[in-house]
Amino acid sequence: MFFVLSKTIGIALLPANFLIGIGLLGAILLATRLASVGRKLLVASVVLLAVCGFSPLGNLLLYPLEARFPPWDPARGAPDGIVVLGGAIDADLSASHGTVVFTRAADRVIEAAALARQYPKARIIFSGGSGKLTDGQREADYAAAIFERLGVAKDRLTMERRSRNTTENAEFSKQLAAPKSGERWLLVTSAFHMPRSIGIFRKVGFPVEPCPVDWRTGGSGDLLEFSPYVLDGLERTEIAVREYLGLVAYRISGKTSGLFPGPNPQ
């Protein structure tokens, strides 16, 4: 039920979907006795879409998520294993074109492959199934070939292809890793997704060290910059709102260790 709600109500609440929905409702109301309400909804929809797209709102919302965990420090020594969360490969497009098609989160695979080469004894778990309500292509089915092409030996790779969301990423990865006491495992995922991911991994009892990648904002000095392209600003706002909604929903449902997990376990 949680998965279904996240893919229906959760998606409907994202800024672009929600505001376009308000605009469509306003347009419908123009032909009724509630035309004045309809006009207000249309105006609100356009204005708020412009705010989400052009203003610094996306940067302001994303920065606290991305700054929550610092970059991983290799001075601590070699890890025993690396868990890479899916999201870097568009499995459906890959199936359509017969070759791997990356998303904007390709950093997840690139960084994991670089770490694998740097630490040749570390095990690699790629966790990525299909996040669709209906059964779709599995991301892990395409990731193995990419890792091998990037120089990671096949016998070091474990492909987890059943997971549909981050909770299942954590649960299934823990089963495959079977981490022993004293082992150190890294978690590679997008910086904005790291707080929710770490909280979930802690909740399932799989201690991992965050290795954030795929930043979408710069430093604090960039927070008040306006976006010249509405789609870029809107994308940052969408990503941030999705993560905050996820943090709240996962906390309410008891799937994470804290509302806003940080470097120190709560």
LOKOL-507410 format. One record per residue (C-alpha): x, y, z; residue in three letters. Coordinates in nm, 2 decimals. Layout:
N
X:Y:Z:ALA
...
END
This chain:
266
0.00:0.00:0.00:MET
0.28:0.24:0.09:PHE
0.44:0.19:-0.26:PHE
0.11:0.24:-0.44:VAL
0.04:0.56:-0.24:LEU
0.39:0.70:-0.31:SER
0.34:0.64:-0.69:LYS
-0.01:0.80:-0.69:THR
-0.07:1.06:-0.42:ILE
0.30:1.13:-0.38:GLY
0.34:1.20:-0.75:ILE
0.02:1.41:-0.76:ALA
0.16:1.64:-0.49:LEU
0.48:1.73:-0.68:LEU
0.48:2.10:-0.77:PRO
0.44:2.08:-1.15:ALA
0.17:1.82:-1.13:ASN
-0.02:1.99:-0.85:PHE
0.00:2.33:-1.00:LEU
-0.10:2.22:-1.35:ILE
-0.39:2.03:-1.19:GLY
-0.50:2.35:-1.01:ILE
-0.48:2.54:-1.34:GLY
-0.69:2.28:-1.52:LEU
-0.95:2.29:-1.25:LEU
-0.95:2.67:-1.28:GLY
-1.00:2.65:-1.65:ALA
-1.30:2.41:-1.60:ILE
-1.45:2.64:-1.34:LEU
-1.45:2.93:-1.59:LEU
-1.75:2.78:-1.76:ALA
-1.95:2.75:-1.43:THR
-2.09:2.98:-1.17:ARG
-1.76:2.96:-1.00:LEU
-1.58:3.15:-1.28:ALA
-1.42:3.40:-1.03:SER
-1.27:3.11:-0.84:VAL
-1.15:2.96:-1.16:GLY
-0.97:3.28:-1.26:ARG
-0.80:3.29:-0.92:LYS
-0.68:2.93:-0.95:LEU
-0.55:2.99:-1.30:LEU
-0.35:3.30:-1.19:VAL
-0.22:3.12:-0.88:ALA
-0.11:2.82:-1.10:SER
0.08:3.04:-1.35:VAL
0.24:3.26:-1.08:VAL
0.35:2.96:-0.86:LEU
0.49:2.77:-1.16:LEU
0.69:3.08:-1.24:ALA
0.82:3.10:-0.89:VAL
0.92:2.74:-0.88:CYS
1.09:2.76:-1.22:GLY
1.26:3.10:-1.22:PHE
1.32:3.19:-0.86:SER
1.60:3.05:-0.63:PRO
1.34:2.84:-0.45:LEU
1.48:2.51:-0.59:GLY
1.83:2.60:-0.47:ASN
1.71:2.70:-0.13:LEU
1.52:2.38:-0.08:LEU
1.79:2.15:-0.22:LEU
2.09:2.29:-0.05:TYR
2.00:2.16:0.31:PRO
1.95:1.81:0.16:LEU
2.28:1.81:-0.03:GLU
2.48:1.97:0.25:ALA
2.36:1.73:0.51:ARG
2.65:1.49:0.46:PHE
3.00:1.58:0.36:PRO
3.19:1.40:0.08:PRO
3.33:1.06:0.18:TRP
3.68:1.08:0.33:ASP
3.91:0.81:0.19:PRO
4.16:0.87:0.47:ALA
3.95:0.64:0.69:ARG
4.08:0.34:0.48:GLY
3.95:0.09:0.23:ALA
3.59:-0.02:0.25:PRO
3.48:-0.38:0.25:ASP
3.19:-0.32:0.02:GLY
3.00:-0.05:-0.18:ILE
2.62:-0.03:-0.22:VAL
2.51:0.17:-0.53:VAL
2.15:0.28:-0.54:LEU
1.97:0.27:-0.88:GLY
1.85:0.58:-1.06:GLY
2.14:0.62:-1.30:ALA
2.00:0.42:-1.58:ILE
1.67:0.45:-1.77:ASP
1.59:0.08:-1.81:ALA
1.29:0.13:-2.04:ASP
1.48:0.35:-2.28:LEU
1.77:0.11:-2.26:SER
1.55:-0.18:-2.36:ALA
1.40:0.02:-2.65:SER
1.74:0.12:-2.79:HIS
1.93:-0.20:-2.71:GLY
2.20:0.00:-2.53:THR
2.24:0.16:-2.18:VAL
2.08:0.50:-2.16:VAL
2.18:0.71:-1.86:PHE
1.98:0.96:-1.66:THR
2.12:1.27:-1.50:ARG
2.22:1.06:-1.20:ALA
2.50:0.88:-1.40:ALA
2.74:1.00:-1.13:ASP
2.62:0.71:-0.91:ARG
2.76:0.45:-1.15:VAL
3.07:0.64:-1.24:ILE
3.18:0.71:-0.88:GLU
3.11:0.35:-0.78:ALA
3.32:0.22:-1.07:ALA
3.60:0.45:-0.97:ALA
3.58:0.34:-0.61:LEU
3.58:-0.02:-0.72:ALA
3.90:0.03:-0.92:ARG
4.06:0.21:-0.63:GLN
3.97:-0.06:-0.38:TYR
4.00:-0.39:-0.57:PRO
3.89:-0.60:-0.28:LYS
3.56:-0.43:-0.21:ALA
3.24:-0.60:-0.31:ARG
2.99:-0.41:-0.52:ILE
2.62:-0.43:-0.48:ILE
2.40:-0.25:-0.74:PHE
2.04:-0.21:-0.61:SER
1.79:-0.12:-0.87:GLY
1.47:-0.29:-0.99:GLY
1.17:-0.11:-1.14:SER
0.99:0.17:-0.96:GLY
0.68:0.15:-1.17:LYS
0.34:0.05:-1.05:LEU
0.33:-0.20:-1.34:THR
0.62:-0.43:-1.39:ASP
0.89:-0.27:-1.60:GLY
1.24:-0.32:-1.71:GLN
1.49:-0.38:-1.42:ARG
1.77:-0.13:-1.40:GLU
2.02:-0.39:-1.25:ALA
1.99:-0.59:-1.57:ASP
2.17:-0.31:-1.76:TYR
2.41:-0.20:-1.49:ALA
2.64:-0.51:-1.48:ALA
2.75:-0.46:-1.84:ALA
2.84:-0.10:-1.77:ILE
3.05:-0.18:-1.46:PHE
3.24:-0.45:-1.66:GLU
3.30:-0.20:-1.94:ARG
3.44:0.04:-1.68:LEU
3.68:-0.22:-1.56:GLY
3.50:-0.39:-1.27:VAL
3.53:-0.77:-1.27:ALA
3.21:-0.96:-1.30:LYS
3.28:-1.18:-1.00:ASP
3.29:-0.87:-0.77:ARG
2.94:-0.76:-0.88:LEU
2.61:-0.85:-0.72:THR
2.30:-0.72:-0.90:MET
1.99:-0.67:-0.68:GLU
1.69:-0.64:-0.92:ARG
1.38:-0.68:-0.70:ARG
1.37:-0.34:-0.52:SER
1.10:-0.08:-0.61:ARG
1.19:0.19:-0.36:ASN
1.46:0.29:-0.11:THR
1.33:0.08:0.17:THR
1.36:-0.23:-0.05:GLU
1.70:-0.11:-0.17:ASN
1.81:-0.12:0.19:ALA
1.64:-0.45:0.29:GLU
1.75:-0.65:-0.01:PHE
2.11:-0.50:-0.01:SER
2.15:-0.61:0.35:LYS
2.04:-0.96:0.27:GLN
2.29:-0.98:-0.01:LEU
2.57:-0.81:0.17:ALA
2.53:-1.00:0.50:ALA
2.76:-0.75:0.66:PRO
2.99:-0.89:0.93:LYS
3.08:-0.70:1.25:SER
3.36:-0.46:1.18:GLY
3.30:-0.44:0.81:GLU
3.27:-0.10:0.64:ARG
3.03:-0.04:0.36:TRP
2.98:0.27:0.15:LEU
2.65:0.39:0.02:LEU
2.66:0.57:-0.31:VAL
2.36:0.78:-0.41:THR
2.27:1.14:-0.50:SER
2.35:1.40:-0.24:ALA
1.99:1.51:-0.22:PHE
1.88:1.16:-0.16:HIS
2.14:1.07:0.10:MET
1.95:1.19:0.42:PRO
1.65:0.97:0.34:ARG
1.87:0.68:0.23:SER
2.09:0.68:0.54:ILE
1.78:0.69:0.77:GLY
1.63:0.39:0.59:ILE
1.96:0.19:0.60:PHE
2.00:0.27:0.97:ARG
1.64:0.16:1.03:LYS
1.69:-0.19:0.87:VAL
2.02:-0.23:1.06:GLY
2.27:-0.19:0.78:PHE
2.53:0.07:0.89:PRO
2.68:0.24:0.59:VAL
2.90:0.53:0.53:GLU
2.76:0.80:0.30:PRO
2.94:0.87:-0.03:CYS
2.72:1.14:-0.19:PRO
2.74:1.23:-0.56:VAL
2.53:1.40:-0.82:ASP
2.50:1.74:-0.67:TRP
2.25:1.98:-0.83:ARG
2.34:2.30:-0.64:THR
2.67:2.48:-0.57:GLY
2.78:2.64:-0.25:GLY
2.58:2.86:-0.02:SER
2.68:3.16:-0.23:GLY
2.47:3.03:-0.52:ASP
2.15:3.00:-0.32:LEU
1.99:3.33:-0.44:LEU
2.07:3.28:-0.81:GLU
1.76:3.29:-1.04:PHE
1.73:3.03:-1.31:SER
1.72:3.16:-1.68:PRO
1.55:2.83:-1.78:TYR
1.22:2.75:-1.62:VAL
1.26:2.37:-1.66:LEU
1.60:2.37:-1.47:ASP
1.46:2.56:-1.17:GLY
1.14:2.36:-1.18:LEU
1.34:2.03:-1.18:GLU
1.54:2.14:-0.87:ARG
1.22:2.24:-0.69:THR
1.05:1.90:-0.79:GLU
1.35:1.70:-0.66:ILE
1.36:1.88:-0.33:ALA
0.99:1.86:-0.27:VAL
0.99:1.49:-0.35:ARG
1.26:1.43:-0.10:GLU
1.09:1.63:0.18:TYR
0.77:1.45:0.11:LEU
0.96:1.12:0.12:GLY
1.13:1.21:0.45:LEU
0.79:1.29:0.61:VAL
0.61:0.99:0.47:ALA
0.89:0.75:0.56:TYR
0.91:0.89:0.91:ARG
0.53:0.86:0.97:ILE
0.53:0.50:0.84:SER
0.83:0.42:1.06:GLY
1.06:0.33:0.77:LYS
1.34:0.57:0.87:THR
1.55:0.64:1.18:SER
1.47:1.01:1.20:GLY
1.28:1.29:1.03:LEU
1.60:1.44:0.89:PHE
1.89:1.20:0.94:PRO
2.24:1.35:0.97:GLY
2.60:1.23:1.01:PRO
2.54:1.14:1.38:ASN
2.28:0.86:1.42:PRO
1.96:0.99:1.59:GLN
END
